[in-house]
């Protein structure tokens, strides 16, 4: 079943971790996730509670990764964004760990 980001509700938080089907270093869901528009502003607050570095990528209008931030262990980062913009978290080697969709209010994401 193909999931289009256009039909996902804005409040949806999608996490593909622990056993997600990866294709190389990409999550299978990356093939379906892309930004739709920049109409409604919001923010995502990323907290890296893991003991390893994590990267935060925006999945652009073309569905391609655009690196925005590398978080050291125990580091946090507030990312302004829009409701239809998916955010990918990877490990330091760019292996996909999870994809998050913003909410209409501040979304807090804990990266473990």
N, C-alpha and C positions, 0 to 999 in steps of 0.2 A: 504494500500500500504506500503510495507516494503522499507525503505531507507537504502542502504548500504553506509557506510562511504567511501568505495572504489570507488564509482561512483560520489562522491561529488566533485565539482571543488575546488581547493585549496583556491580560493579567497572567498569562501562562508562563510558567517557569519550566523549562525543559532541561532535564539533566540526563546525559548519556554517560554513565560512568560505571566502573566495576563490571567488566564483562561486555562493554559495548563493542559492537562489531566495527573494527577499524579497517580501513583500506590504506595500507602503507602507514603513514602517520596521521591520516585523517579519520575522523569519525564518519561512519556511514551517513549520518544525518547532515553532514556538511554539504552533501550533494543536493540537498533540498532547501537549505537555509540561506536566506539572503535578505538584505534590507529592502524595504518596500518604499517608504517615504519618510520625510522629516517634518511631519505635520505637528505632532504632539511631543513636546519636550518632557523629559523626565531624567532620572539619574539612577545609576547602579553603584553601590558601595561594595567593592571587592575586599575581602579580608583573607589573606593567606595565612591560615593557621597550621599549615604543614611545615615540615622541616626541610623543604626543598624549594628552590625558585620556581615560580609559575609565571607564564606569560598570558596577557590578556589581548585578544585580537578582536577587531571589529570585522564582521562578515559584511562586506560592502554590497552595493546594488548589483554587482556582478557575481556575488557569492564568494568572492576571493578574500583571503585573509589579509588584513592590514594590521600590523603590530602597533599597539597603543602603549603598552606598559609591561615591564618585567617587574614582578614583585618578589622581593627577598622573603625568606621565612619570617613570619609574624608581621609583615608589612601590609598596610591598607592603602586603598586608592579609590577616590570618588570619581566616577566617569559620567559626565553629562552625555545624554544620548536621546534617542527618540523611541516611542513605543514599538515600532516595527523593526528595530535594529537588533539582530542577534549578536551575542558576544560569546566568543569561544575562549576557553581556558585550556592551555596546554602545559606540559612539563617543559623543562629547559631544552629538551631535544625536539620540541615542536610536536610531540605526540598528543593528539586531541584527548582531553579528559572530560569535558562537559560543554554544553551550549546552553546559554541563558537568554531568555527574552525578558525585557524590562516590564515593569508594571506601571500603572498610572501614578503611583506614589513611589517614593524612594525604595528601591529593592536592595536588600542586604544579602550578599552572597558570601558564604563561608566556604573557602577552598581548603579541603582537608588533605 
